[in-house]
């Protein structure tokens, strides 16, 4: 099969950073689906893996957002059959979706929404899982709390995770949503997705939150540059709040700042369940199916920002460069040719 991979960690603008390759077709295990990939999306994790994990030998295939068609199923797979249209984010420990065929554990696969085309659907799996787990597994916005009214601050609202997290919070909770965005187009984007207030992350957060008249921030979803916003957040947050981050801070966070207010710190890493084959691994299948039903009911929409055309090394390099610029709105997707 045809695929895109890399042999060494190089800057995305280097023509050898990603290469068109031909490799053997994968063989599914007993709990695997063999999927013919139809479209993929690109995430920051792709660029981080490319730069941090050089393959020990041969080429490494990355990519963790896909829509495709089931070609065959393993002996212990339940709930899927040949021909099913599926979507998933995959598993960091296995070859990624930047290929014509991929094997993936059925427990982290859902049925793709019927009303989205392949690129629109490919934009959603990884970020939807991440956003869902932030809102309900980490911040527990659907559970009782010490606060009469909860206010959620989303730092980095216009990115891939923020774009679906805002929609889910608006549809499934009664929290007040404050999202950060700096450019006019990104501010308009997050407002259209359901943010109650939009503020600029380059300016003082507390002053802006006070100016819009929102109640004290009880929960923070910090999706980027946590080291820049951590101290500000601990000062402006209400006592007994929750702070969740997903990025890799470039410097240490002083968690003692959280002590007097009893603010809790939560990490979200959507690959945890697949990485450690947790007992509740199938919850990712369940939430993907729930997201699909919400999409089909027009409760949420795709966060596709741009289609970069056919998946090949040249177009994927351009996509990686765009992701690394940190100026993208929504998601980038590509189609996979047969």
Long-range contacts (C-beta under 8 A, 24 or more apart in sequence): 1-25, 1-99, 1-100, 1-101, 2-99, 2-100, 2-337, 3-59, 3-61, 3-98, 3-99, 3-100, 4-61, 4-63, 4-98, 4-99, 4-311, 4-312, 4-313, 4-316, 5-55, 5-59, 5-60, 5-61, 5-62, 5-98, 6-50, 6-55, 6-59, 6-60, 6-62, 7-54, 7-55, 7-58, 7-59, 7-60, 8-54, 9-50, 9-51, 9-52, 9-53, 9-54, 12-47, 12-50, 12-317, 12-320, 12-321, 12-324, 13-317, 13-321, 15-317, 17-50, 17-317, 17-320, 18-50, 18-313, 18-316, 18-317, 18-320, 19-59, 19-313, 20-312, 20-313, 21-59, 23-59, 23-61, 23-99, 25-101, 26-95, 26-101, 26-102, 26-103, 27-103, 28-72, 28-73, 28-74, 28-103, 29-74, 29-103, 30-74, 30-75, 30-76, 30-77, 31-74, 31-76, 31-77, 31-105, 31-106, 31-107, 32-73, 32-74, 32-77, 32-103, 32-104, 32-105, 32-106, 33-70, 33-72, 33-73, 33-74, 33-77, 33-80, 33-86, 33-103, 33-104, 33-105, 33-106, 33-109, 34-70, 34-71, 34-72, 34-73, 34-101, 34-102, 34-103, 35-66, 35-68, 35-69, 35-70, 35-71, 35-86, 35-88, 35-101, 35-102, 35-103, 35-104, 35-109, 36-68, 36-69, 36-70, 36-71, 36-100, 36-101, 36-338, 37-66, 37-67, 37-68, 37-97, 37-99, 37-100, 37-101, 37-102, 37-336, 38-66, 38-67, 38-68, 38-69, 38-118, 38-122, 38-335, 38-336, 39-66, 39-67, 39-68, 39-118, 39-119, 39-121, 39-122, 39-333, 39-334, 39-335, 39-336, 40-65, 40-66, 40-67, 40-97, 40-98, 40-122, 40-311, 40-333, 40-334, 40-336, 41-65, 41-66, 41-119, 41-122, 41-123, 41-124, 41-125, 41-126, 41-160, 41-304, 41-331, 41-332, 41-333, 41-334, 42-308, 42-316, 42-319, 42-320, 42-322, 42-323, 42-331, 42-332, 42-333, 42-334, 43-126, 43-127, 43-160, 43-323, 43-331, 44-160, 44-323, 45-92, 45-126, 46-96, 46-320, 46-323, 47-320, 47-323, 47-324, 48-248, 49-92, 50-320, 60-95, 61-95, 61-96, 61-98, 61-99, 62-96, 62-98, 63-90, 63-96, 63-97, 63-98, 63-99, 64-89, 64-90, 64-92, 64-96, 64-97, 64-126, 64-271, 65-89, 65-90, 65-97, 65-122, 65-123, 65-124, 65-125, 65-126, 65-127, 65-331, 65-333, 66-90, 66-97, 66-102, 66-122, 66-125, 67-112, 67-118, 67-119, 67-121, 67-122, 68-97, 68-102, 68-336, 71-101, 73-106, 74-106, 77-106, 78-106, 79-106, 79-285, 80-106, 80-109, 84-111, 85-111, 85-112, 85-114, 86-110, 86-111, 86-112, 87-111, 87-112, 87-113, 87-121, 87-122, 87-124, 87-125, 87-288, 87-292, 88-125, 88-288, 89-125, 89-126, 89-129, 89-270, 89-271, 89-284, 90-274, 91-271, 91-274, 91-275, 92-271, 92-274, 92-275, 93-274, 93-275, 98-311, 98-316, 99-336, 100-336, 100-337, 100-338, 105-274, 105-281, 106-285, 107-281, 107-282, 107-284, 107-285, 108-273, 108-274, 108-281, 108-282, 108-284, 108-285, 108-288, 109-285, 109-288, 110-284, 110-285, 110-286, 110-287, 110-288, 110-289, 110-291, 110-292, 111-288, 111-289, 111-292, 112-292, 113-291, 113-292, 113-293, 113-295, 113-296, 114-296, 115-295, 115-296, 115-298, 116-295, 116-302, 118-335, 119-304, 119-307, 119-333, 119-334, 119-335, 120-302, 120-304, 120-333, 121-302, 122-304, 122-331, 122-333, 123-160, 123-302, 123-303, 123-304, 123-305, 123-330, 123-331, 123-333, 124-164, 124-291, 124-295, 124-302, 124-303, 124-331, 125-288, 126-160, 126-270, 127-160, 127-161, 127-163, 127-164, 127-165, 127-303, 127-331, 128-164, 128-168, 128-287, 128-288, 128-291, 129-270, 129-284, 129-287, 129-288, 130-161, 130-165, 130-246, 130-268, 130-270, 131-161, 131-164, 131-165, 131-168, 132-168, 132-287, 132-291, 133-268, 133-270, 134-161, 134-165, 134-221, 134-244, 134-246, 134-268, 135-165, 135-168, 135-169, 135-172, 135-173, 135-221, 137-268, 138-242, 138-244, 138-266, 138-267, 138-268, 139-219, 139-221, 139-242, 139-244, 139-266, 140-242, 141-169, 141-173, 141-175, 141-219, 142-172, 142-173, 145-218, 145-240, 146-239, 146-240, 147-218, 147-238, 147-240, 147-241, 149-176, 149-215, 149-218, 150-174, 150-175, 150-176, 150-218, 150-219, 151-175, 151-176, 151-177, 151-178, 151-214, 151-215, 151-216, 151-217, 151-218, 151-219, 152-176, 152-177, 152-178, 152-217, 152-218, 152-219, 152-220, 152-221, 153-178, 153-179, 153-180, 153-205, 153-209, 153-217, 153-219, 153-220, 153-221, 153-233, 154-178, 154-179, 154-180, 154-190, 154-195, 154-221, 154-223, 155-180, 155-201, 155-220, 155-221, 155-222, 155-223, 155-224, 155-225, 155-229, 155-233, 156-180, 156-201, 156-222, 156-223, 156-224, 156-225, 157-181, 157-186, 157-190, 157-193, 157-195, 157-198, 157-223, 158-186, 158-187, 158-189, 158-190, 158-329, 158-330, 159-223, 159-224, 159-328, 159-329, 159-330, 160-303, 160-328, 160-330, 160-331, 161-223, 161-246, 162-190, 162-221, 162-223, 163-189, 163-190, 163-193, 163-303, 163-329, 163-330, 163-331, 164-300, 164-303, 165-221, 165-223, 166-190, 166-193, 166-194, 166-195, 167-193, 167-194, 167-299, 167-300, 167-301, 167-303, 168-300, 169-194, 170-194, 170-195, 171-294, 171-299, 171-300, 175-219, 176-214, 176-215, 178-209, 178-212, 178-214, 178-217, 180-205, 185-329, 186-329, 189-329, 189-330, 201-229, 204-232, 205-229, 205-232, 205-233, 205-236, 206-232, 206-235, 206-236, 209-236, 217-241, 218-242, 219-243, 219-244, 220-244, 222-246, 222-247, 223-247, 224-326, 226-253, 227-251, 227-252, 227-253, 230-254, 230-257, 231-257, 234-258, 234-261, 234-263, 237-261, 237-263, 239-263, 242-266, 244-268, 303-330, 303-331, 304-330, 304-331, 304-333, 305-329, 305-330, 305-331, 305-332, 306-330, 306-332, 306-333, 307-332, 307-333, 307-334, 307-335, 308-332, 308-333, 308-334, 309-334, 309-335, 310-334, 310-335, 310-336, 310-337, 311-335, 311-336, 311-337
